[in-house]
Amino acid sequence: MNDQQKVNAKEVYGPFFGNRWVQLISAVIAMVMIANLQYAWTLFVPSVQKAFNASLGAVQLGFSLFIWFETFAQPVEGYLLDKFGPRLFFTIAGVLVGIGWSSMGLVHSLSGLYFFYALSGLGAGFIYGGSIAVAIRWFGDKRGLAAGLIAAGFGAGSAPFIPIIGNLLKTSGYQSAFLYTGIFQGVVVLIVAQILRYPPGQQKHASHAAKEAEGEKRGLKPWEVLRTPQFYLLYLMFLAMTVGGLLLTANAKPFAKDVGVASAFVIAGVTADRFGNGFGRVGWGWISDKFGRENTMFVVFTLNAIFTALFPFLGKSGNGYVIIMFLMMLTWGEMFSLFPSLNADRFGTTYAASNYGLLYSAKGIGGLLGGVVASYLVSSFGWTTVFVASGVLAFAAALGALVVKRLPKPVDTVVSVQGTSHVV
């Protein structure tokens, strides 16, 4: 967004709501409020298993349902966000997240847990897609950094809550931990929702906001993106990268229990991986602005492949568990800043939320593989085989980045915003 557009935003919305940093920080706060839904789940798993006398695979089906509803609805959610803007959908999301996560502490069956975890996943999807859309629309000049900060809110947002949840689980039980954090998260999202806006001229669907003047082009529409080979390669890369991180996210505590890592190291490890996740999303996003998305992807995805394959070997000791969790997430979370940035680089920002929603749906399949499928594979083949296989997938994604770099850009897009054109 150039200087003239910054002035226009403050004239339209006022100095507070029209400040793009206020918009970005508000979106980051919303992401922090949904971080527990995914990244604190592993702490609840043993308690839920015991309460319902259920197998690990049966309990982790809830995690997979959360991922499915968070991701598979993204293309539709992205279209609606592009059309109506973020405020309405963040308000709805606050209700869904608050009711969904809180109610998980009140149910008395796995089916009830599945329903409310899926409901919170739907709300989380609204927030995730909307926050990314806010970032890339307000920060076209610092797209990697802005997307990294947004993604860091989700990746590291649960870090300050981990000790709190750990204490609640010990002193009050998992029901209270779900209830108290759910109410708090829902209320904060409702407050943030009233602040968020798209830049002036982009409140409506981009097809109306970007009227093509002679010689101008818009970004690719979702159905046009689906006809490009770049999209399918990016989709497979996204899928391959999600598996290892979601495997760790869902099973960090069950793995530690199996290999005899003490609970104090589990809390430290889960907290460390949250910080690594957040730092990686911002740091690698910033690096990608300087050295290119594909170059950055190759380097960091290769590192993640190595750390993922080493996890079952180094993670058997307390200190090793903490260190390797940090390194795995330091080199994994950045995918959620690099892929949306590359998506906008390749396909334009006009339909960025819709198009990234299509790409992000790969996380739903990754959640199935890293959650339910991995849990059952562990019982047959052990943790080592599962983590090493996940490392191989991450290296395949790294090689894919080199291929993407050689593919031509589908379109050079120019979007008109309040009469001012800029390349996206």
N, C-alpha and C positions, 0 to 999 in steps of 0.2 A: 504494500500500500504506500503510495507516494505522499509527499507533504501536503499537496492539495486535498487529497482524499482524507488525510488526518484532520485537516481543518473542517471539511464538510461533515465528518462524523461528529465532531464536537459541536458544530452548529445545529445538527439535526437532533442529537441525543443529549447534548449538554456536556460539560467538561468531565463529569464522572463516567456516565454510561458510554460516552463517545471516546473514551481513552482505551486504546487497544490493549494496553497492559492490564487494565482493570478487567477487560473481557477475558484475556488469557488466564490471569490468576484465578478468576471466578471459575473458569472451566477446569483448571487444575484442581481446585478445591472439590468440585463435583466428582472428579475422577478419584480423588483420595477417599471419598465417601463410599465408593463401590469396590475399593481394593480388597477389603476384608472378604467380600463375597467369594472371591476366587483364591486369594493367597493366604487367608487365615483358616480355610476349610480343613486343611490337613490336621490342625490342632484338635478339631472336633471329632475326627474320624473314630479314634478308639472309644470315645465316650458314646458315640452314636451306635457303634457296633455292639457295645455292651448293653445299652438300653434296649435295643431291639433284637438282641441275640441273633445278629445277622453276619454274613460273611463279608469280607473286604470287598469283593466284587459287587455284592448287592448294595452296599453302602455307596460305593463309588459310582454306581449308576446315577445317583443324585447329582454328583459332580458333572457327569457327562450331560445330563439333562440341562443343568445350568449353562454349560458351554453351548449346547445346541440352541437353546432359546436366546442366548446372548448373541449368537452369531448368525444363525440361519434366517432370522428376521431382519438382519441388517440391510439387505437390499431394499426391502419395502420401507423400513424405517428411514433409510438414507434418502429415498425419494421424497417422503413426507417432510423430512427435515429441510431438504432443498426447496420444497414448495412453501412451507409455512414458517420456517425459522425455528430456533431452538427453544424459545421461552415456553411455549405450550407443552412441548414434549418433555422438557426437563421437569415441569410441574407434574405431569402424569408419571414420569419415572420416579420422582420422589415418593409418590404414593405406593407404587409397585414395589420399590426397594424396601421401604419402611415396613409395609405389611408382610411382604414375602419373607424377609430375613427374620423379623421378629416372630412370626408365626411358626417358624421352624423349631422354636423352643416350646411350643404349645401342643404340637401334634403328638399322637400316640401310635402312629403307624408309619411304616416306610412310604406307603403311598401318599400320605399327607405330607411327609418330608419332601418327596419328589415334586408334588404339586407346587408347594410354596418356594422351593429352590428354583424351579423353572420360572415361577412368577417373578422372582427377584432377578433372574437372568434376563428376562424380557425388559425390565426396567434398566438394568445395567447396559443393555444394548443401545437403548435410547441415549443414555448418557455418553457412552463411548463414541458412538458415531457423531453425536452432536458436538462433543468437545473437540474432536479432530477437525470437524468442519469449521468450527469457530477459529481454530488456530491457523489453518491454511488460508482462510479467507482474509483474516486480519493481518497475516504476516507472510505475504507472498515473497518478500525480500529476504526473509529468514525462515524459510519453510522447514528445513531440517531441525533447527534449534527449537522452533515453536512446537512442532510435532513431538520432538523429544521431551520437552517440558510437560506436555499434556500426557504423553505415555508414561513419563516418570511418576506423575501423580497416581496412576494406576499401579505401576510396578513397585513403587516404594511406599505408597500410601498406607499400607497396613503396618509398616514398621513400628510406629509409635503405639499401635493398638496391640501388637503381639504380646508384650509383657502384661498388658491389662487383661487381655483375653485369657492368657495363661493363668493369671491369678484368679480370675472369675471361675475358670474351670475347676480350680482346686478348692476354692472357698464356697462357691455358690452353685456349681454345676453348669452343665452345658446349656440348660434351658434359660437360665438367667443371662448367660453370655450372649446367646442369640437375641433375647428380648431387649436388653439394654442397648447393645450396639445397633440393633435394627432401628429402634426409635430415634436414636441420635442421628444416624446416617440419613434417614428419611427426612427429618426436620431440616437438616443443613442443606440437602439438595433442594428442598422447596424454597428456601431463602435464596439460594444461588440462582435458581430458575428465573427469579424476577429481575435479575441483573442482565442476563445474557441476551445478546442481539447479534445479528449479522451486520456487516458494514452497510451503510446507506446504499440503496440501489440494489442490494442483494437479498432483501427481505422476502421477495417473491421467488417463485421458481425461476431458475436461471434462464429458462427459455424466454421469459418475459423481461428479465433484468438485462439481458445481453442481446439487444436488437442489433443484428448485423448491419453495419454500414458497408458500403461497397469496399471489397477487398479484405473485409474482416472475417475471421473465423471464430467459432466457439469451440469449447472443449467437446470431446466425444461423448455422446449419449451412451447410457448403459448397453443398449442393444447394439450399438456400434463397437463398443469395447469388446463385446463378446464375439465379434467377428475378427479380432486381431490375434495372431499367434502369441504376441507378447503377453497378453492376459493369461493364457493357459500355462505358459512357462512360469510366470510370476505366481500363479495359483499353486502349482506343484511345489515351488520353492517355499512358499508360505506354509503349505501343509507339512512339508518335510521338517521345517524348523520348529513348528509348534509342538511336535510330539515329545521331544526330550524335556522341554521346559514344563509342559503340562504333566508329564510323567513325574517329574520331581515335585511339582506343586501339589499334586494329589497324594503323593506317597512318601513324602519326606519323613513323616513321623512313623508310618508303618515300616519303612525300611530301617529306621533307627531302632525300632523295637525288635525287629528280627535279628539285627546284628549286634545288639547289646549296647548301643550308644545311650548314655544317660540323658534323662529328660532336660537337665540344665543345658547340655550341649544342643539339644533339639531346639529349645527356645532361642539360644544364641545363634544357631545356624539359620533358622527361619528368619530371624531379625536381620542377620548379615546378608542373606540373599535378597531381602527387600531393599536394602541400601545398594547392593550391587546392581539390582534390577533398575533402580532409579538412576544411579550414576551412569550406567551404561546407556540408557535411553537418551539422556541429555548429551553425554560426551560423544558417543558415536554419531548422534544426529548432527552435532556441531561439526565433527570431523567430515561428515559426508557433504556438508555445504562447501567445505574447502577442497576436498580431494575426490568428490564424486560418489554417488550412491553405490554404483556397482563395485567400484574398487574397495570401498569400505565394507560392503557385504561379503566380498570374497575373504578378506582378512579376518573379520570378526566371526563369520560363520565357521571358518576353519578352526579358529581357536575354540569355539563352542563345541565342535565335534570332538576335539581332543579332551576337553574337560569332562564332557558327558561320558565318554568311554572310560575315563579314569575314575569316575565317581564311585562305582561299587568296590574299587580297590582302595582308594584313599579315604573313602567315607566311613570306614569301619572303626576308626579311632575318633575320639571326641574332637580333638583339634583339627584333624584332617577333614572331618565332616563339616565343620564350620567353614574352613578355608575353601574347600572344593565347591560348597554350595554358593559361596560368594562369587567365585570365579565363573561358575556355570551361568548364574543369572547376570553377571556383568557382561557376558558375551551372548546372552539370549534375549533379554528384554528390548534391546535396540531394534529388533525386527519390527516392533510396533511404532517406531519413529521412522525407520528407513522405508518400510513398505508404503505407508501413506504418502510420504514425500515423493517416492519414486512413482507412485500411482498418479500424483498430480503432475509430476514432471513429464510423464509419458502421455497422459490422456487429458490434461488440462484441469482447471479448477471449477469449471462451470457446473459440472455434475459430480464434484469430488466426493460428496457424501454417498451418493448412490453407487458410484463406481468402486469406492473403497469398501462399501458394504458387500458388493459381490466378491471382492478379494478376501475380505475378512471372514466370509462364511467358511473358508477352509479351516478356520480354527475349530469349527464344530466337528469336523472329521478328526482333527488332531486331538480334540478332547475325548472322542470315542476311543481312539488308539492309545492315548496316554492315560486314560482313566480305566474304563471297564476292560478293554482288551488286554492292556498291559497287566492289570491285576490278575487276570486269569492265566496269562502267559507266565507270570512269576511263579505261580503254583506248580507249573510243569517244567519250566526251564531255569528258573532262578533269576535273581536280580541282575547278575553280571551279563547274561545274554541279552536281556531287555535293554539295559543301558548302552551296551556296546552297539546294538542294532540302531538305537536312537542316534548315537554318534555318527554312524554311517550315513543316516538320512541327512544330518546337518551338513556333512561334507558334500553330499550330493547337491544341496542347496547352494553351497559356496561355489561349486563348479557351474551351477546354473547362472550365477551372477555374471560370470565371464561371457556366457552365451548372450545374455540380455544386453550386455555392453556392445556387442557386435550387431545387434538388430537395429534397424532404422527406427527412428521415432515415428509413431503413427501419424502425428499431425503437429504442426506448430500452431498453437492456439493464441488468439488475441481476444480478450474480453473487454467489452465496453462497460465502464461503470461511471454513471453520471456524466457521460460525454467524454470521459478520459480513457484512452485505450492503453493497455499495458500487456506485454507478453507474459504468459504464464507457463 
